Amino acid sequence: MISIGSTQIDAWIVAFIFPLARILGFIASAPLWSTAAIPQRTRLILGLAITLAIAPALPPMPDVQPASLAGLWIMLQQMLIGIGMGFAARIVFAAFDLAGEFMGFQMGLGFATFYDPLRGSQTPVVAEFVGLIALLLFLSMNGHLLYFATLAQSFVALPVSATPLAAESWLNLVRLGGTIFSAGLLLSLPVVVALMITNIALAVLTRAAPQLNIFALGFPLTLIGGFFALAISMHYMAEPIQAIFEIGMSAMLGFAVVR
C-alpha cells in the first residue's frame, strides 16, 4: 500500500503553486494577454497550462509549507517578479504608442482619437496604427513564444526563494522607461524631420507669397507629407522594432536584482 504523507503533499503543492504565482503575475501585466479582449478565465487556463508544462523541468523548490508565513512570502515574491517581468514587456510596447503620438502631433492628427475597447481609453489613430503594426510584427516573429521561453528561463536565472528583490530592481524598470522614451523618439524621427522640413518650406512660401492662406494650405500638405513619410519609413522600421523587442526580452530577466 502506498502511503502519502503531508510532507509529500506540501512538496507537490509548492512545486506547482510558486511557479503559477509568477506566471499568472506575468500574464496579468504583460501586453497582448492583459487586454480586455481576453477573459480572465482564459488567462487562468493559460497560466495553469503553462505551469503544468514547465513544472517538471524547473529547479527544486524551497522546502516550506505553502500555507505558512514563509510560503506566503515566497508566493508574494513570485507574483512581484512576474508582474515586474510583464511590466518590462509592456514598457516596450509603450515606445510604439509614444512614437505614434509624436507622429500624430506633427501631422496635425493629435485631435483624431477614438475609444479603444482593449485599453479602455482614448487613443490617437496614428498611435493605434503604429501599435498594431508592431503587434503584428511581434506575432510574426513568434514573440509570444519567446516571452514564454524567457518566462521559463527566469526560473533558472531567478530561482524561487525567500530572498527579496533589491530596490535596484525597480530602479532598473524606471531606467528602462527612459530608454524606451528615447526609442520612441527615434522611431518617429524620420516622420518628424520630414514634417519639420515641410513646415519650414511652408513658412518660406508664406513669406514669399503673403496672400496665400497658410491655414487652408498647410494642413492638407502636412497631412499628405506625414502619411507619405510614414509609408516610406515602414520599409525600414522592421529592424529597429526588432531591436526594441530584444531590449524587452533582456529587460525581463535583467531588471531583477536579488539581495
C-alpha positions in Angstrom: 0.0 0.0 0.0 1.3 3.4 -1.0 1.2 6.0 1.8 1.5 9.7 1.1 2.4 11.9 3.9 1.7 15.6 4.4 5.3 16.4 3.5 5.0 14.9 0.1 1.7 16.7 -0.5 3.3 20.0 0.5 6.1 19.4 -1.9 3.7 18.8 -4.7 1.7 21.9 -3.9 4.9 24.0 -3.7 6.2 22.7 -7.0 3.0 23.9 -8.7 1.8 27.0 -6.8 5.0 29.0 -6.7 5.6 28.8 -10.5 1.9 29.5 -11.0 2.1 32.7 -9.0 4.9 34.1 -11.2 3.3 33.0 -14.4 -0.1 34.5 -13.5 1.6 37.7 -12.4 3.3 37.9 -15.8 0.1 37.2 -17.8 -1.8 39.8 -15.8 0.6 42.6 -16.7 2.2 41.6 -20.0 0.9 43.0 -23.3 -1.4 41.0 -25.5 -2.7 38.8 -22.6 -3.6 41.6 -20.2 -6.1 43.3 -22.6 -9.8 43.3 -22.0 -10.3 41.2 -25.1 -9.0 38.1 -23.3 -11.4 36.9 -20.5 -9.9 36.3 -17.0 -10.9 32.6 -17.2 -8.9 32.3 -20.4 -5.9 33.9 -18.7 -6.2 31.5 -15.7 -6.4 28.4 -18.0 -3.4 29.7 -19.9 -1.4 30.1 -16.7 -2.4 26.6 -15.5 -1.5 25.1 -18.8 2.0 26.7 -18.9 2.6 25.8 -15.3 1.7 22.1 -15.9 4.0 22.1 -19.0 7.1 23.6 -17.4 6.8 22.5 -13.7 8.6 19.1 -14.2 11.6 20.8 -15.7 12.0 23.5 -13.1 14.7 23.6 -10.4 13.9 22.3 -6.9 11.5 24.5 -4.9 12.1 25.6 -1.3 11.2 23.1 1.4 8.5 25.2 3.1 4.8 24.7 3.8 2.7 26.6 1.3 0.2 27.9 3.9 2.9 29.1 6.3 4.2 32.6 6.6 7.3 31.8 4.7 5.3 30.1 2.0 3.0 33.1 1.6 6.0 35.5 1.5 7.6 33.4 -1.3 4.3 33.4 -3.2 4.1 37.2 -2.9 7.6 37.5 -4.1 7.0 35.4 -7.2 3.9 37.5 -8.0 6.0 40.6 -7.8 8.7 39.1 -10.1 6.0 38.0 -12.6 4.4 41.5 -12.6 7.8 43.1 -13.0 8.6 41.0 -16.0 5.3 41.7 -17.6 5.7 45.4 -16.9 9.1 45.4 -18.5 7.5 43.8 -21.6 4.7 46.4 -21.5 7.1 49.3 -21.4 8.5 48.1 -24.8 5.1 48.4 -26.4 4.7 51.9 -24.9 7.5 53.0 -27.1 5.4 52.4 -30.2 2.5 54.3 -28.7 4.8 57.2 -27.9 6.2 57.2 -31.5 2.7 57.2 -32.9 1.7 60.2 -30.7 4.8 62.1 -31.9 3.9 61.4 -35.5 0.2 62.3 -35.0 1.0 65.6 -33.3 3.4 66.7 -36.1 0.9 65.6 -38.8 -1.9 67.6 -37.1 -3.9 64.4 -36.1 -3.3 64.8 -32.4 -7.0 65.6 -32.0 -8.0 62.5 -34.0 -8.7 59.9 -31.3 -11.2 57.1 -30.8 -12.1 54.8 -27.9 -10.0 51.7 -27.8 -12.1 49.0 -26.0 -8.9 46.9 -25.4 -7.3 49.6 -23.4 -10.4 51.3 -22.1 -9.1 54.8 -23.1 -9.0 57.3 -25.9 -6.1 56.5 -28.3 -4.7 58.6 -31.2 -5.3 57.0 -34.5 -1.7 57.2 -35.6 -0.5 55.7 -32.3 -3.0 52.9 -32.7 -1.8 52.2 -36.3 1.9 52.0 -35.3 1.0 49.9 -32.3 -0.9 47.4 -34.5 2.0 47.2 -36.9 4.4 46.5 -34.0 2.0 43.9 -32.6 1.7 42.1 -36.0 5.4 42.1 -36.3 5.7 40.8 -32.8 3.4 37.9 -33.6 5.0 37.2 -36.9 8.4 36.6 -35.2 6.8 34.3 -32.6 7.4 36.9 -29.9 4.7 35.4 -27.7 6.5 32.1 -27.7 9.8 33.9 -26.9 8.1 35.5 -24.0 7.0 32.2 -22.6 10.5 30.8 -23.2 12.0 33.7 -21.3 9.5 33.2 -18.6 10.5 29.6 -18.2 14.2 30.6 -18.3 13.6 33.0 -15.5 13.1 30.2 -13.0 16.8 29.3 -13.6 18.1 32.9 -13.7 15.9 33.9 -10.7 15.2 30.7 -8.7 12.3 30.6 -6.4 13.5 31.5 -2.9 12.6 33.7 0.1 15.4 36.2 -0.8 13.7 39.5 -1.6 14.4 41.7 -4.6 16.7 44.6 -4.1 15.4 48.2 -4.5 17.7 48.4 -7.6 15.3 46.1 -9.4 12.5 48.7 -9.6 15.1 51.4 -10.4 16.0 49.3 -13.4 12.4 49.4 -14.6 12.5 53.2 -14.2 15.7 53.4 -16.3 14.1 51.1 -18.9 11.3 53.7 -19.2 13.8 56.4 -20.1 15.4 54.1 -22.7 12.1 53.4 -24.3 11.2 57.1 -24.4 14.3 57.7 -26.5 13.5 54.6 -28.6 10.0 56.0 -29.3 11.5 59.3 -30.3 14.0 57.7 -32.6 11.2 55.6 -34.3 9.2 58.8 -35.0 12.3 60.8 -36.1 12.0 60.2 -39.9 8.4 61.5 -39.9 9.1 64.3 -37.5 12.1 65.6 -39.6 10.2 65.3 -42.8 7.3 67.3 -41.4 9.7 69.9 -39.9 11.2 70.4 -43.4 7.6 70.7 -44.7 6.8 73.4 -42.1 9.9 75.3 -42.9 9.1 75.2 -46.6 5.6 76.5 -45.9 7.0 79.3 -43.8 9.3 80.4 -46.6 6.3 80.1 -49.0 4.2 82.3 -46.8 6.9 85.0 -46.6 7.3 84.9 -50.4 3.5 85.0 -51.1 1.6 86.5 -48.1 -1.7 86.3 -50.0 -1.7 82.5 -49.6 -3.9 81.1 -46.9 -1.5 79.1 -44.8 -4.2 77.6 -42.7 -6.1 76.2 -45.7 -2.9 75.1 -47.5 -0.7 74.0 -44.6 -2.9 71.3 -43.0 -3.5 69.2 -46.2 0.2 69.4 -47.2 1.3 68.5 -43.7 -1.2 65.6 -43.6 -0.2 64.3 -47.0 3.5 64.7 -46.3 3.2 62.9 -42.9 1.4 59.9 -44.5 4.0 59.8 -47.3 6.9 59.9 -44.9 5.2 57.2 -42.7 4.7 55.0 -45.7 8.3 55.3 -46.7 9.6 54.7 -43.2 7.5 51.5 -42.9 10.1 49.8 -45.1 12.8 50.5 -42.6 11.0 50.0 -39.3 11.3 46.2 -39.0 14.9 46.2 -37.8 14.5 49.0 -35.2 11.3 47.4 -33.9 13.0 44.0 -33.6 15.9 45.7 -31.7 13.4 47.2 -29.2 11.8 43.7 -28.7 15.3 42.4 -27.9 15.7 45.1 -25.3 12.4 44.0 -23.7 13.5 40.3 -23.7 16.7 41.1 -21.9 14.9 43.5 -19.5 12.5 40.8 -18.5 15.4 38.9 -16.9 17.8 41.8 -16.2 15.5 44.0 -14.2 15.5 41.8 -11.0 18.4 42.0 -8.6 18.4 39.9 -5.5 20.0 41.0 -2.3 
